Amino acid sequence: MKRSTKIITIVTVFFLVIASVIVARTMIGNHFKKKFSKFPPPGIIVTEVIKQEFAEKLETFGTAISSKSKTFKIRKDEVSGELNLKEKVKKGDLILNLASRKISAPFDGVIGYTGLTEDIFISDNIFIITLDDNSTIYSDIKIPESYAPFIKKGLPVEAKISSYGDKVFKGKIDFISSRINADTRSLLSRISINNEDLELLSGSLLEITVKFNLRNALSVPDTSIMMEGEKSYIYKVSDENIANKIEVSIGLRSDGKIEILSGLNEGDQIVAEGLKKVIPRGKIKPLKK
């Protein structure tokens, strides 16, 4: 009997200890939960999934060509006194009134004067006057054969020159050859650029970007994407401001934006910056940038 009582006492004490531990842990957990629940959710910059234009790009170089150009050869004995040449002329304006003839502008343009140029030798008694219409600039470019199926007349192009830094001059594909050059394995194309401000000069070296396969697609900031191996993830924010980590499929990158192929819809709210401060399935305080 005494042995049974002793066993019962030990078992009872054991269960009392277990119960005390459980109660203590619950009380401590509730205390800390209550304590830390007082802290507000972190402020996180969010943005909306929008649509924007994406395009694949082909980069090349070309030389600026005037849309029209005319050269006048002038004998020195035809000129009396100083040459007073206008920088810009309109069609029909008098360029030079010489002893034996008058030279008028056949089109609007910019006057240039050279003596004997390094690459053109005429004689010691002749100098050259040029008239260039630079209101539209052309450039001939060679498209690699592998890109030829994607190049169409009217496709947008962008051009830069070193003297203007990051300034972009916009144009389009104006002409496409009907055949591939067998020697260069390329397709000759011509671009045209509106140059009404006459900022581009004939002969300038152009850095040219041809855009093709254009489409409007879902777009997010590149700072919103998390890469884990070959998979891409993003935090989608619910109506209750809960950040849920979801997998997305991405496409092209362009100017700090990434194309979304699947996983999101237009108008979805996502975390744009501060990914390290986000706890998956945790609440956030959305901030607009």
C-alpha positions as a Markdown table, in Angstrom:
| # | Residue | x | y | z |
|---|---|---|---|---|
| 1 | Met | 0.0 | 0.0 | 0.0 |
| 2 | Lys | 2.8 | 2.4 | 0.9 |
| 3 | Arg | 4.5 | 1.5 | -2.3 |
| 4 | Ser | 1.4 | 2.4 | -4.4 |
| 5 | Thr | 1.0 | 5.6 | -2.6 |
| 6 | Lys | 4.6 | 6.6 | -3.3 |
| 7 | Ile | 4.1 | 5.9 | -7.0 |
| 8 | Ile | 1.0 | 7.9 | -7.2 |
| 9 | Thr | 2.7 | 10.8 | -5.4 |
| 10 | Ile | 5.6 | 10.7 | -7.8 |
| 11 | Val | 3.3 | 10.6 | -10.9 |
| 12 | Thr | 1.2 | 13.4 | -9.5 |
| 13 | Val | 4.3 | 15.6 | -8.8 |
| 14 | Phe | 5.6 | 14.8 | -12.3 |
| 15 | Phe | 2.3 | 16.0 | -14.0 |
| 16 | Leu | 2.2 | 19.0 | -11.7 |
| 17 | Val | 5.7 | 20.0 | -12.9 |
| 18 | Ile | 4.8 | 19.5 | -16.5 |
| 19 | Ala | 1.6 | 21.5 | -16.1 |
| 20 | Ser | 3.6 | 24.3 | -14.3 |
| 21 | Val | 6.1 | 24.4 | -17.2 |
| 22 | Ile | 3.3 | 24.6 | -19.8 |
| 23 | Val | 1.5 | 27.4 | -17.9 |
| 24 | Ala | 4.8 | 29.3 | -17.4 |
| 25 | Arg | 5.7 | 29.1 | -21.1 |
| 26 | Thr | 2.2 | 30.2 | -22.1 |
| 27 | Met | 2.3 | 33.1 | -19.8 |
| 28 | Ile | 5.8 | 34.2 | -20.9 |
| 29 | Gly | 4.9 | 33.8 | -24.6 |
| 30 | Asn | 1.7 | 35.9 | -24.1 |
| 31 | His | 3.8 | 38.5 | -22.3 |
| 32 | Phe | 6.3 | 38.8 | -25.1 |
| 33 | Lys | 3.6 | 38.6 | -27.7 |
| 34 | Lys | 1.8 | 41.4 | -26.1 |
| 35 | Lys | 5.0 | 43.4 | -25.6 |
| 36 | Phe | 6.2 | 43.1 | -29.2 |
| 37 | Ser | 2.8 | 43.5 | -30.7 |
| 38 | Lys | 3.0 | 47.1 | -29.5 |
| 39 | Phe | 5.6 | 47.8 | -32.1 |
| 40 | Pro | 4.1 | 49.1 | -35.4 |
| 41 | Pro | 4.7 | 47.2 | -38.7 |
| 42 | Pro | 7.7 | 48.5 | -40.7 |
| 43 | Gly | 7.2 | 51.2 | -43.2 |
| 44 | Ile | 7.9 | 49.7 | -46.7 |
| 45 | Ile | 7.8 | 51.4 | -50.1 |
| 46 | Val | 5.2 | 49.9 | -52.3 |
| 47 | Thr | 4.2 | 50.5 | -55.9 |
| 48 | Glu | 1.6 | 49.4 | -58.4 |
| 49 | Val | 2.1 | 46.9 | -61.2 |
| 50 | Ile | 1.7 | 48.9 | -64.5 |
| 51 | Lys | 2.1 | 48.3 | -68.2 |
| 52 | Gln | 4.8 | 49.9 | -70.2 |
| 53 | Glu | 6.6 | 49.4 | -73.5 |
| 54 | Phe | 9.3 | 46.8 | -73.8 |
| 55 | Ala | 11.4 | 46.1 | -76.8 |
| 56 | Glu | 14.4 | 44.1 | -77.9 |
| 57 | Lys | 17.4 | 46.1 | -79.1 |
| 58 | Leu | 20.1 | 46.0 | -81.7 |
| 59 | Glu | 23.0 | 48.4 | -81.2 |
| 60 | Thr | 25.3 | 49.6 | -84.0 |
| 61 | Phe | 27.1 | 52.6 | -85.4 |
| 62 | Gly | 26.5 | 54.8 | -88.4 |
| 63 | Thr | 27.6 | 58.1 | -89.9 |
| 64 | Ala | 25.3 | 61.1 | -90.2 |
| 65 | Ile | 24.4 | 62.1 | -93.8 |
| 66 | Ser | 22.6 | 65.2 | -94.9 |
| 67 | Ser | 19.3 | 64.7 | -96.6 |
| 68 | Lys | 20.4 | 67.0 | -99.4 |
| 69 | Ser | 23.8 | 68.4 | -100.3 |
| 70 | Lys | 25.1 | 70.7 | -103.1 |
| 71 | Thr | 28.6 | 71.7 | -103.9 |
| 72 | Phe | 29.5 | 74.9 | -105.7 |
| 73 | Lys | 32.9 | 75.5 | -107.3 |
| 74 | Ile | 33.9 | 79.1 | -107.3 |
| 75 | Arg | 36.9 | 80.6 | -109.2 |
| 76 | Lys | 38.8 | 83.2 | -107.2 |
| 77 | Asp | 38.8 | 85.7 | -110.1 |
| 78 | Glu | 34.9 | 85.7 | -109.9 |
| 79 | Val | 35.0 | 87.2 | -106.4 |
| 80 | Ser | 35.7 | 90.8 | -105.7 |
| 81 | Gly | 36.1 | 91.8 | -102.1 |
| 82 | Glu | 35.2 | 89.7 | -99.0 |
| 83 | Leu | 32.8 | 86.8 | -99.0 |
| 84 | Asn | 29.7 | 87.6 | -96.9 |
| 85 | Leu | 28.1 | 84.2 | -96.6 |
| 86 | Lys | 25.0 | 83.6 | -94.6 |
| 87 | Glu | 25.1 | 80.6 | -92.2 |
| 88 | Lys | 21.5 | 79.6 | -93.1 |
| 89 | Val | 19.6 | 80.2 | -96.3 |
| 90 | Lys | 16.1 | 79.5 | -97.6 |
| 91 | Lys | 15.3 | 78.1 | -101.0 |
| 92 | Gly | 15.8 | 80.9 | -103.6 |
| 93 | Asp | 18.0 | 83.0 | -101.3 |
| 94 | Leu | 21.1 | 84.6 | -103.0 |
| 95 | Ile | 24.2 | 82.9 | -101.9 |
| 96 | Leu | 26.8 | 84.7 | -104.0 |
| 97 | Asn | 26.6 | 87.6 | -106.5 |
| 98 | Leu | 29.6 | 87.0 | -108.7 |
| 99 | Ala | 30.9 | 89.0 | -111.6 |
| 100 | Ser | 29.6 | 86.6 | -114.2 |
| 101 | Arg | 26.8 | 84.8 | -112.4 |
| 102 | Lys | 24.6 | 84.5 | -109.4 |
| 103 | Ile | 24.3 | 81.5 | -107.1 |
| 104 | Ser | 21.0 | 80.9 | -105.4 |
| 105 | Ala | 20.0 | 78.2 | -102.9 |
| 106 | Pro | 18.1 | 75.3 | -104.6 |
| 107 | Phe | 16.8 | 74.3 | -101.1 |
| 108 | Asp | 16.8 | 75.4 | -97.5 |
| 109 | Gly | 20.1 | 74.6 | -95.8 |
| 110 | Val | 23.3 | 75.6 | -94.1 |
| 111 | Ile | 26.3 | 77.1 | -95.9 |
| 112 | Gly | 29.8 | 75.8 | -95.5 |
| 113 | Tyr | 33.0 | 77.2 | -97.0 |
| 114 | Thr | 36.3 | 75.4 | -97.6 |
| 115 | Gly | 39.3 | 76.4 | -99.5 |
| 116 | Leu | 41.2 | 73.5 | -101.0 |
| 117 | Thr | 40.1 | 70.6 | -98.9 |
| 118 | Glu | 42.5 | 67.8 | -98.0 |
| 119 | Asp | 40.6 | 65.2 | -99.9 |
| 120 | Ile | 39.5 | 67.3 | -103.0 |
| 121 | Phe | 42.2 | 69.0 | -105.1 |
| 122 | Ile | 40.9 | 71.2 | -107.9 |
| 123 | Ser | 43.4 | 74.1 | -108.4 |
| 124 | Asp | 44.9 | 77.0 | -106.6 |
| 125 | Asn | 42.3 | 79.3 | -108.1 |
| 126 | Ile | 39.2 | 77.5 | -107.0 |
| 127 | Phe | 37.5 | 77.1 | -103.6 |
| 128 | Ile | 34.4 | 75.2 | -102.5 |
| 129 | Ile | 31.1 | 76.3 | -101.1 |
| 130 | Thr | 28.7 | 73.6 | -99.8 |
| 131 | Leu | 25.0 | 73.7 | -99.0 |
| 132 | Asp | 23.6 | 71.0 | -96.7 |
| 133 | Asp | 20.1 | 70.4 | -95.7 |
| 134 | Asn | 20.4 | 68.9 | -92.2 |
| 135 | Ser | 16.8 | 69.2 | -91.2 |
| 136 | Thr | 16.6 | 65.4 | -91.6 |
| 137 | Ile | 19.7 | 63.2 | -91.0 |
| 138 | Tyr | 20.1 | 59.8 | -92.6 |
| 139 | Ser | 22.5 | 57.1 | -91.7 |
| 140 | Asp | 23.1 | 53.7 | -93.5 |
| 141 | Ile | 23.5 | 50.8 | -91.1 |
| 142 | Lys | 24.2 | 47.1 | -91.6 |
| 143 | Ile | 21.8 | 44.7 | -89.9 |
| 144 | Pro | 23.3 | 41.3 | -89.1 |
| 145 | Glu | 21.5 | 38.5 | -91.0 |
| 146 | Ser | 20.2 | 36.9 | -87.8 |
| 147 | Tyr | 18.2 | 40.1 | -87.0 |
| 148 | Ala | 16.9 | 40.6 | -90.6 |
| 149 | Pro | 13.5 | 38.9 | -90.0 |
| 150 | Phe | 12.7 | 41.3 | -87.2 |
| 151 | Ile | 13.6 | 44.6 | -89.0 |
| 152 | Lys | 10.7 | 46.4 | -90.6 |
| 153 | Lys | 10.3 | 49.8 | -92.1 |
| 154 | Gly | 9.1 | 52.3 | -89.6 |
| 155 | Leu | 10.6 | 50.7 | -86.5 |
| 156 | Pro | 11.8 | 53.3 | -83.9 |
| 157 | Val | 15.5 | 54.0 | -83.5 |
| 158 | Glu | 17.4 | 56.1 | -81.1 |
| 159 | Ala | 20.8 | 57.8 | -81.8 |
| 160 | Lys | 23.4 | 59.5 | -79.6 |
| 161 | Ile | 26.6 | 61.4 | -80.2 |
| 162 | Ser | 29.4 | 61.8 | -77.8 |
| 163 | Ser | 29.3 | 65.6 | -77.9 |
| 164 | Tyr | 25.7 | 65.6 | -76.5 |
| 165 | Gly | 26.2 | 63.1 | -73.7 |
| 166 | Asp | 23.1 | 61.1 | -72.9 |
| 167 | Lys | 20.8 | 63.2 | -75.2 |
| 168 | Val | 18.7 | 60.9 | -77.4 |
| 169 | Phe | 17.7 | 61.7 | -81.0 |
| 170 | Lys | 14.7 | 59.8 | -82.1 |
| 171 | Gly | 14.1 | 58.4 | -85.6 |
| 172 | Lys | 12.9 | 55.4 | -87.6 |
| 173 | Ile | 13.9 | 52.8 | -90.1 |
| 174 | Asp | 13.3 | 54.6 | -93.5 |
| 175 | Phe | 14.6 | 52.0 | -96.0 |
| 176 | Ile | 15.4 | 48.3 | -96.1 |
| 177 | Ser | 17.4 | 46.6 | -98.8 |
| 178 | Ser | 15.6 | 43.7 | -100.6 |
| 179 | Arg | 18.5 | 41.3 | -100.2 |
| 180 | Ile | 21.3 | 40.1 | -97.8 |
| 181 | Asn | 24.8 | 41.1 | -98.8 |
| 182 | Ala | 26.6 | 37.8 | -99.4 |
| 183 | Asp | 30.0 | 39.2 | -98.4 |
| 184 | Thr | 29.0 | 40.9 | -95.1 |
| 185 | Arg | 26.0 | 38.6 | -94.3 |
| 186 | Ser | 24.1 | 41.8 | -93.4 |
| 187 | Leu | 21.0 | 43.7 | -94.5 |
| 188 | Leu | 21.6 | 47.3 | -95.6 |
| 189 | Ser | 19.1 | 49.7 | -94.0 |
| 190 | Arg | 18.8 | 53.4 | -93.8 |
| 191 | Ile | 17.5 | 55.4 | -90.7 |
| 192 | Ser | 16.1 | 58.9 | -90.7 |
| 193 | Ile | 16.2 | 61.3 | -87.8 |
| 194 | Asn | 14.3 | 64.6 | -87.4 |
| 195 | Asn | 16.9 | 67.3 | -86.9 |
| 196 | Glu | 15.0 | 70.5 | -87.2 |
| 197 | Asp | 17.2 | 72.1 | -84.5 |
| 198 | Leu | 20.2 | 71.3 | -86.6 |
| 199 | Glu | 22.1 | 69.9 | -83.7 |
| 200 | Leu | 23.4 | 66.9 | -85.6 |
| 201 | Leu | 26.1 | 67.6 | -88.2 |
| 202 | Ser | 26.7 | 65.7 | -91.3 |
| 203 | Gly | 29.7 | 63.3 | -90.8 |
| 204 | Ser | 29.0 | 62.8 | -87.0 |
| 205 | Leu | 29.5 | 59.3 | -85.6 |
| 206 | Leu | 26.2 | 58.0 | -84.3 |
| 207 | Glu | 25.6 | 55.4 | -81.7 |
| 208 | Ile | 22.4 | 53.8 | -83.0 |
| 209 | Thr | 19.8 | 51.6 | -81.2 |
| 210 | Val | 17.1 | 49.9 | -83.2 |
| 211 | Lys | 14.1 | 48.7 | -81.3 |
| 212 | Phe | 12.1 | 45.7 | -82.4 |
| 213 | Asn | 9.6 | 43.2 | -81.1 |
| 214 | Leu | 7.8 | 46.0 | -79.3 |
| 215 | Arg | 5.0 | 45.2 | -76.8 |
| 216 | Asn | 3.1 | 46.6 | -73.8 |
| 217 | Ala | 3.8 | 44.3 | -70.9 |
| 218 | Leu | 3.5 | 44.3 | -67.1 |
| 219 | Ser | 6.3 | 46.2 | -65.4 |
| 220 | Val | 7.9 | 46.3 | -61.9 |
| 221 | Pro | 11.0 | 48.0 | -60.6 |
| 222 | Asp | 14.1 | 45.9 | -60.7 |
| 223 | Thr | 14.6 | 46.6 | -56.9 |
| 224 | Ser | 11.4 | 44.5 | -56.2 |
| 225 | Ile | 12.7 | 41.2 | -57.6 |
| 226 | Met | 14.4 | 38.5 | -55.4 |
| 227 | Met | 16.5 | 35.9 | -57.2 |
| 228 | Glu | 16.9 | 32.5 | -55.6 |
| 229 | Gly | 18.8 | 30.3 | -58.0 |
| 230 | Glu | 17.0 | 30.4 | -61.3 |
| 231 | Lys | 13.7 | 31.4 | -59.7 |
| 232 | Ser | 12.3 | 35.0 | -59.2 |
| 233 | Tyr | 10.2 | 36.1 | -56.4 |
| 234 | Ile | 8.3 | 39.2 | -55.4 |
| 235 | Tyr | 6.3 | 40.4 | -52.3 |
| 236 | Lys | 2.7 | 41.0 | -53.3 |
| 237 | Val | 0.8 | 43.1 | -50.8 |
| 238 | Ser | -2.8 | 42.1 | -49.9 |
| 239 | Asp | -5.7 | 44.4 | -49.0 |
| 240 | Glu | -4.8 | 43.8 | -45.4 |
| 241 | Asn | -1.2 | 45.0 | -46.0 |
| 242 | Ile | 0.2 | 41.5 | -45.6 |
| 243 | Ala | 3.4 | 40.8 | -47.7 |
| 244 | Asn | 3.1 | 37.5 | -49.4 |
| 245 | Lys | 6.1 | 36.0 | -51.2 |
| 246 | Ile | 5.1 | 34.7 | -54.7 |
| 247 | Glu | 7.0 | 33.3 | -57.6 |
| 248 | Val | 7.0 | 35.3 | -60.9 |
| 249 | Ser | 8.3 | 34.8 | -64.4 |
| 250 | Ile | 10.4 | 37.7 | -65.7 |
| 251 | Gly | 11.4 | 38.8 | -69.2 |
| 252 | Leu | 13.3 | 41.9 | -70.5 |
| 253 | Arg | 15.0 | 44.5 | -68.4 |
| 254 | Ser | 14.9 | 48.2 | -69.5 |
| 255 | Asp | 15.9 | 51.4 | -67.7 |
| 256 | Gly | 15.5 | 50.0 | -64.2 |
| 257 | Lys | 12.2 | 48.1 | -65.0 |
| 258 | Ile | 11.6 | 44.4 | -65.4 |
| 259 | Glu | 9.0 | 42.7 | -67.6 |
| 260 | Ile | 6.7 | 40.3 | -65.8 |
| 261 | Leu | 5.5 | 37.4 | -67.9 |
| 262 | Ser | 3.3 | 35.7 | -65.3 |
| 263 | Gly | 2.5 | 35.7 | -61.6 |
| 264 | Leu | 1.0 | 39.2 | -61.3 |
| 265 | Asn | -1.8 | 41.3 | -62.7 |
| 266 | Glu | -2.0 | 45.0 | -63.6 |
| 267 | Gly | -2.9 | 47.1 | -60.5 |
| 268 | Asp | -1.4 | 44.6 | -58.0 |
| 269 | Gln | 0.4 | 46.3 | -55.1 |
| 270 | Ile | 4.0 | 45.0 | -54.5 |
| 271 | Val | 7.0 | 45.9 | -52.3 |
| 272 | Ala | 9.2 | 48.1 | -54.4 |
| 273 | Glu | 12.2 | 48.6 | -52.0 |
| 274 | Gly | 13.4 | 47.5 | -48.6 |
| 275 | Leu | 13.0 | 43.8 | -49.2 |
| 276 | Lys | 15.3 | 42.9 | -46.3 |
| 277 | Lys | 12.9 | 44.6 | -43.8 |
| 278 | Val | 9.9 | 42.4 | -44.9 |
| 279 | Ile | 8.9 | 39.3 | -43.1 |
| 280 | Pro | 7.1 | 36.8 | -45.3 |
| 281 | Arg | 3.4 | 36.8 | -44.5 |
| 282 | Gly | 4.1 | 39.7 | -42.1 |
| 283 | Lys | 2.2 | 43.0 | -42.0 |
| 284 | Ile | 3.7 | 46.2 | -43.4 |
| 285 | Lys | 2.9 | 49.8 | -43.4 |
| 286 | Pro | 2.7 | 50.8 | -47.1 |
| 287 | Leu | 4.6 | 53.9 | -48.1 |
| 288 | Lys | 4.5 | 55.6 | -51.5 |
| 289 | Lys | 7.7 | 56.8 | -53.0 |
